[in-house]
């Protein structure tokens, strides 16, 4: 028997029927601007001391800031909401036991996901109290730093650093925590290996069955170079057919490319997918210092071309984008109708 739809599911469908929805922008860009040190990451400076102990340095563990600098993280989410985002992502891109193993923080994963969703909800409730606009929490699930389809050792092509079952267990813990924290959407993003994504999809279905409601799932792949393929070798069309069984609320692309380079791959996916399309490109490509130079108006103009051509239903920004980028994108696309989802027999 099919699971009943969550209340947010209907609200999102109603909103998406009338206009292009806006997703938020990059988290890492905003965190870098805070200039945090090791004591800030652990909460031993100014912040909340983390109850989870590790002997590893934590600088760079941006997910941990959910627990040690929740006010700062909430403020970033709030700024994106006020910039025009309808959907705001949790700061949980690396909040799995697999990714947190690099920091010795596997034990913090459940708390990271529960509190990650709650922090966003607080930020969105603040914004909605001010302007009355409903907004939605998207629980972000990243690809982890391991791939199930390829060997990391060129001398041993049959070796795998992670198994499907390893990924399924890690993603199940993450999805369960996000749902417990009150996420409205699950966003499986920056997919470079479709087998990893399939483990995440499987785990999310398990978590939703335990929860007793179907939550909208957004699935976003990343094209890694000019070949127009994911790292595991799939074209946008092949990627769509690999995840179509999950009946995602949206499918699309993010990261790796700026909007101009993303456009042909997005057009290919838009032509075949019988669901909503989501696109959130980088602010161009990074310069020699790893910084993103593309300004809000430049990014917004290119994303507006997606909308003008009828390619998208949800748009936002990835690496290098800021609240100013999201504000400009929201303004640039507001006059365009959302893409019409093609019907397939």
Buried (B, 14 or more C-beta within 10 A) or exposed (E): EEEEBBEBBEBBEEBBEEBBBBBBBBBBBBBEEBEBEEBBBBBBBEBBEBEBEBEEEBBBBBBBBBBBBBEBBBBBBBBBBBBBBBBBBBBBBBBBBBBBBEBBBBEBBBBBBBBBBBBBBBBBEBBEEEEEEEBBBBBBBBBBBBBBBBEEEEEEEEEBBBEBEBBBBBBBBBBBBBBBBBBBBBBBBBBBBBBBBBBBBBBBBBBBEEBEBBBBBBBBBBBBEEEBBBBBBBBBBBBBEBBBEBEBBBBBBBBBBBBBBBBEBBBBBBEBBEBBBBBBBBBBBBEEEEEBEBBBBBBBBBBBBBBEBBBBBBBBBBBBBBBBBBBBBBBBBEEBEBBEBEEEE
